[in-house]
């Protein structure tokens, strides 16, 4: 593996440990300020809406100015946002902190474009699996660290996230080389001017819609997990942290040992369809689970499905355009994903507050099933 990808992996990994600390903790932290489930959904959505605005701009800037500067900027924004979060004394400040993080949240978009710059098309699914593995590892150590530190206070894990995000920024600044190939991409139009044309392209438009629906539904699962566990099983932040850490461990195994063989055997599109089927099954089990063992059992196909979907969907989108449009299409995909993660937490938490956690997961399973049908009918093209 090239040294640059090793450094990129370490940078994203350290950053996502901080992210992994915050996600399971945030609902409980917000409740100390009197937040309802709907307000918690809006809190998650505020980050994604800000990212929706900023991601395509950052993606285009990464084509013009370089992947490394954008990545460093986004990590410094995360440091600032987590600091604001730790110092917050009202719901208003919580929202400001999440918006700041969203506006600077271009690290994954820049990382995807970086991988496309330095990796041949046929190897991108495997290389994008590195980002998935970083997510998985971040969601092993992050939630576990957050759960352990929450015994001290809710702010102790947040300060740990500040330190880790600062380390990630230093890693990116000091050791990550800038790829040269994207320099020819400068001057590409922003995605919103070409989105109708991107959607009209054979195969790419349906992939972008699948991407939007997938991340919208994933956001329902992710942002209601803590409240689901609290309401159905009486879990606190520590329990949620350790459960998500176990889930992250399973995700790493899938990303590092399963994605490659499955995509070679089935191809990216069929792997995506299989992954969506597994995720649908897992959430359906979760919606009906009346005991902890049954619920945990449902996490297995959920983890398998999401582990297969994440890298293959990204690879399919990347391979639908040429090298000169990688920043553009990744910026567009990142924006649509952010839009999905804006709507998902809102409808997921509204349903949870008014109809119960089982209904929330049942609705998410239906949404994944609809995404599966769309993905099965798509015919991606390669450039």
C-alpha positions in Angstrom: 0.0 0.0 0.0 1.4 3.5 -0.9 2.7 5.5 2.1 0.3 8.3 1.3 -2.7 6.0 1.8 -1.3 4.8 5.1 -1.0 8.4 6.4 -4.5 9.1 5.0 -5.9 6.1 6.8 -4.3 7.2 10.1 -5.5 10.7 9.8 -9.1 9.7 9.1 -8.9 7.0 11.8 -7.8 9.4 14.5 -10.5 11.9 13.4 -13.2 9.2 13.5 -12.2 8.1 17.0 -13.3 11.6 18.0 -16.4 11.3 15.9 -17.1 7.9 17.5 -16.9 9.4 20.9 -19.5 12.1 20.2 -22.2 10.2 18.3 -23.4 7.8 21.2 -22.9 10.5 23.8 -24.7 13.4 22.1 -28.3 12.3 22.8 -27.6 11.9 26.5 -25.6 15.1 26.6 -28.5 17.0 24.9 -31.0 15.5 27.3 -29.2 17.3 30.2 -30.3 20.6 28.5 -33.9 19.4 28.3 -33.8 18.2 24.6 -36.7 16.0 23.4 -36.1 13.2 20.8 -37.3 15.5 18.1 -34.9 18.2 19.2 -32.1 15.7 19.3 -33.0 14.8 15.7 -32.8 18.4 14.7 -29.4 18.7 16.5 -28.0 15.8 14.3 -29.7 17.3 11.3 -28.1 20.8 11.9 -24.6 19.3 11.4 -25.7 17.5 8.2 -27.5 20.5 6.8 -24.4 22.7 7.3 -22.3 20.0 5.7 -24.8 19.9 2.8 -24.0 23.5 2.2 -20.2 23.3 2.6 -19.3 19.8 1.2 -19.6 20.6 -2.5 -17.7 23.9 -2.0 -14.9 22.1 -0.2 -14.9 19.4 -2.9 -14.5 22.0 -5.6 -11.8 23.7 -3.5 -10.0 20.4 -3.1 -9.8 20.2 -7.0 -8.5 23.8 -7.2 -6.2 24.2 -4.1 -5.5 20.6 -3.2 -6.8 17.7 -1.1 -4.4 18.3 1.8 -5.3 21.9 2.7 -9.1 21.1 2.6 -8.5 18.1 4.8 -6.5 20.1 7.4 -9.1 22.9 7.4 -11.9 20.4 8.0 -10.0 18.8 10.9 -9.3 22.2 12.5 -13.0 23.0 12.2 -13.8 19.8 14.1 -11.4 20.8 16.9 -13.2 24.2 17.2 -16.6 22.6 17.2 -15.8 20.0 19.9 -14.4 22.7 22.0 -17.6 24.7 21.7 -19.5 21.5 22.5 -17.6 20.9 25.7 -18.1 24.5 26.9 -21.8 24.7 26.0 -24.2 25.7 28.6 -27.4 25.8 26.5 -29.1 24.0 23.6 -28.3 27.0 21.4 -24.6 26.5 21.9 -25.0 22.8 21.1 -26.5 23.7 17.8 -23.8 26.3 17.0 -21.1 23.7 17.8 -22.7 21.1 15.4 -23.2 23.7 12.7 -19.5 24.8 12.9 -18.5 21.1 12.5 -20.8 20.7 9.6 -19.5 23.8 7.7 -15.9 22.5 8.0 -16.8 18.8 7.5 -15.1 18.0 4.3 -12.6 15.4 5.5 -14.4 12.4 4.1 -15.1 14.1 0.7 -11.5 15.1 0.4 -10.3 11.6 1.5 -12.5 10.0 -1.2 -11.2 12.3 -3.9 -7.6 11.7 -2.7 -8.0 7.9 -3.0 -9.5 8.4 -6.6 -6.4 10.5 -7.4 -3.9 7.8 -6.5 -5.8 4.5 -7.2 -6.7 2.8 -10.5 -10.4 2.4 -11.0 -10.4 -1.4 -10.5 -8.9 -1.1 -7.1 -11.0 1.7 -5.7 -13.6 -0.4 -3.9 -10.8 -2.0 -1.9 -9.2 1.3 -1.2 -12.5 2.9 -0.2 -12.7 0.0 2.2 -9.9 1.8 4.0 -12.3 4.6 4.9 -14.8 2.1 5.9 -12.2 0.4 8.1 -11.3 3.7 9.6 -15.0 4.2 10.4 -15.1 0.8 11.9 -12.0 1.2 14.0 -13.1 4.7 15.0 -16.4 3.2 16.2 -14.5 0.6 18.2 -12.2 2.9 20.2 -14.4 6.0 20.0 -17.6 4.7 21.6 -15.6 2.5 24.1 -13.5 5.5 25.1 -16.6 7.7 25.3 -18.4 5.1 27.4 -15.5 4.7 29.8 -14.9 8.5 30.2 -18.6 9.2 30.6 -18.2 7.8 34.2 -16.3 11.0 34.9 -18.6 13.4 33.2 -20.3 14.0 29.8 -17.7 16.6 28.9 -14.7 14.4 29.6 -15.2 12.4 26.4 -15.7 15.6 24.4 -12.4 17.0 25.6 -10.8 13.7 24.5 -12.3 14.2 21.1 -10.8 17.7 20.9 -7.4 16.3 21.6 -7.7 13.5 19.0 -9.0 15.8 16.3 -6.0 18.1 16.9 -3.7 15.1 16.5 -5.4 14.2 13.2 -4.9 17.7 11.9 -1.2 17.6 12.8 -0.9 14.2 11.0 -2.5 15.5 7.9 -0.4 18.8 7.9 2.9 17.2 8.7 2.9 13.9 6.8 0.3 13.7 4.1 1.7 14.4 0.6 -0.4 16.3 -1.9 -1.3 14.2 -5.0 -0.5 15.9 -8.3 -3.1 14.6 -10.7 -6.1 16.6 -9.5 -4.3 19.9 -10.4 -5.7 19.6 -13.9 -9.2 19.6 -12.5 -9.0 23.2 -11.3 -11.8 25.4 -12.8 -14.4 22.6 -12.8 -17.9 24.1 -12.3 -19.6 23.6 -8.9 -21.8 20.5 -8.7 -25.1 22.4 -8.3 -24.6 23.8 -11.8 -24.1 20.4 -13.4 -26.3 18.3 -11.1 -29.1 18.0 -13.7 -26.5 16.7 -16.2 -25.0 14.3 -13.6 -28.5 12.9 -12.8 -29.3 12.6 -16.5 -26.2 10.4 -17.2 -27.1 6.7 -17.7 -26.5 4.9 -14.4 -25.1 7.8 -12.5 -28.4 9.5 -11.7 -29.9 6.3 -10.2 -26.7 5.7 -8.2 -26.9 9.2 -6.7 -30.5 8.6 -5.7 -29.5 5.3 -4.1 -26.7 7.1 -2.3 -29.2 9.7 -1.0 -31.7 7.1 0.2 -29.1 4.9 1.7 -27.5 7.6 3.9 -30.9 9.0 4.9 -31.9 5.6 6.2 -28.5 4.9 7.8 -28.9 8.2 9.6 -32.2 7.0 11.1 -30.4 4.0 12.5 -27.4 5.9 13.8 -29.1 8.8 15.4 -31.9 6.8 17.1 -29.6 4.0 18.4 -28.9 5.6 21.8 -32.5 6.5 22.5 -33.7 3.1 21.2 -31.4 1.4 23.7 -32.4 3.8 26.5 -36.1 3.3 26.0 -36.2 -0.4 25.3 -33.4 -1.8 27.4 -32.6 1.0 29.9 -29.1 1.5 28.6 -27.0 4.6 29.5 -24.1 6.2 27.6 -21.7 3.6 28.8 -23.8 0.7 27.6 -24.4 2.4 24.2 -20.7 3.1 23.9 -19.7 -0.5 24.5 -22.4 -1.9 22.2 -21.3 0.4 19.4 -17.7 -0.5 20.0 -18.6 -4.2 19.4 -20.5 -3.2 16.3 -17.5 -1.3 15.1 -15.2 -4.3 15.6 -17.5 -6.4 13.4 -17.5 -3.7 10.8 -13.7 -3.7 10.6 -13.7 -7.4 10.0 -16.2 -7.0 7.2 -14.3 -4.1 5.6 -10.9 -5.7 5.7 -11.8 -9.4 5.0 -15.2 -9.6 3.4 -15.6 -6.7 1.0 -12.7 -7.6 -1.3 -13.6 -11.3 -1.9 -17.3 -10.5 -2.2 -16.9 -7.7 -4.8 -14.5 -9.9 -6.8 -17.1 -12.7 -6.8 -20.2 -10.7 -7.4 -19.1 -7.3 -8.7 -19.8 -4.0 -7.1 -23.5 -3.7 -8.0 -24.6 -7.1 -6.9 -22.6 -6.6 -3.7 -24.5 -3.4 -3.0 -27.8 -5.2 -3.5 -26.7 -8.0 -1.1 -25.6 -5.4 1.4 -29.0 -3.6 1.3 -30.8 -6.9 1.8 -28.7 -7.7 4.9 -29.3 -4.2 6.3 -33.0 -4.5 5.7 -33.1 -7.8 7.5 -31.1 -6.5 10.5 -33.3 -3.5 11.0 -36.5 -5.5 10.7 -35.2 -7.8 13.4 -34.3 -4.8 15.5 -37.8 -3.4 15.2 -39.3 -6.5 16.7 -36.6 -7.4 19.2 -38.0 -7.8 22.7 -34.7 -8.9 24.3 -31.1 -7.9 24.2 -29.9 -11.2 22.6 -32.3 -10.9 19.7 -31.5 -7.2 19.2 -27.7 -7.9 19.2 -28.3 -10.8 16.8 -30.0 -8.3 14.5 -26.9 -6.2 14.5 -24.9 -8.9 12.7 -26.7 -8.6 9.3 -27.0 -4.8 9.8 -23.2 -4.6 10.2 -22.6 -6.9 7.3 -25.0 -5.0 5.0 -23.6 -1.6 5.8 -20.0 -2.9 5.6 -20.7 -4.1 2.1 -22.7 -1.0 1.0 -20.4 1.8 2.0 -17.3 1.1 -0.2 -19.1 -0.4 -3.1 -21.6 2.5 -3.5 -18.7 5.0 -3.3 -16.7 2.9 -5.9 -19.7 2.7 -8.3 -20.2 6.5 -8.2 -16.4 7.1 -8.6 -16.1 4.8 -11.6 -19.1 6.4 -13.4 -17.0 9.5 -14.2 -13.5 10.2 -15.5 -10.4 11.4 -13.5 -11.1 15.1 -14.2 -14.5 15.0 -12.5 -13.7 13.1 -9.3 -13.8 16.1 -7.0 -17.0 17.3 -8.6 -18.9 14.0 -8.4 -17.6 13.3 -4.9 -18.7 16.8 -3.8 -22.1 16.2 -5.3 -22.4 12.8 -3.7 -21.2 14.2 -0.3 -23.8 17.0 -0.5 -26.6 14.5 -1.3 -25.4 12.3 1.5 -25.5 15.3 3.9 -29.0 16.1 2.7 -30.0 12.5 3.4 -28.4 12.7 6.9 -30.4 15.9 7.4 -33.8 14.4 6.8 -33.1 11.0 8.3 -32.5 12.1 11.9 -35.6 14.4 11.8 -38.1 11.8 10.6 -36.5 9.0 12.5 -36.6 10.8 15.9 -40.1 12.3 15.3 -41.3 8.7 14.6 -39.5 7.5 17.7 -41.0 10.2 20.0 -44.6 9.8 18.7 -44.8 6.1 17.7 -42.0 4.3 19.5 -38.6 2.9 18.8 -39.9 -0.3 17.1 -41.8 1.7 14.5 -38.7 3.8 13.8 -36.6 0.7 12.9 -39.5 -0.8 11.0 -39.8 2.3 8.9 -36.0 2.3 8.3 -36.2 -1.4 7.2 -38.9 -0.5 4.6 -36.8 2.4 3.4 -33.8 0.1 2.9 -35.9 -2.3 1.0 -37.1 0.4 -1.4 -33.4 1.4 -1.9 -32.6 -2.2 -2.7 -35.2 -2.3 -5.4 -33.8 0.9 -6.9 -30.2 -0.4 -6.7 -31.2 -3.7 -8.3 -32.7 -1.9 -11.3 -29.7 0.4 -11.8 -27.2 -0.1 -14.6 -24.0 1.8 -13.7 -21.6 2.7 -16.4 -17.8 3.0 -16.1 -15.5 5.7 -17.4 
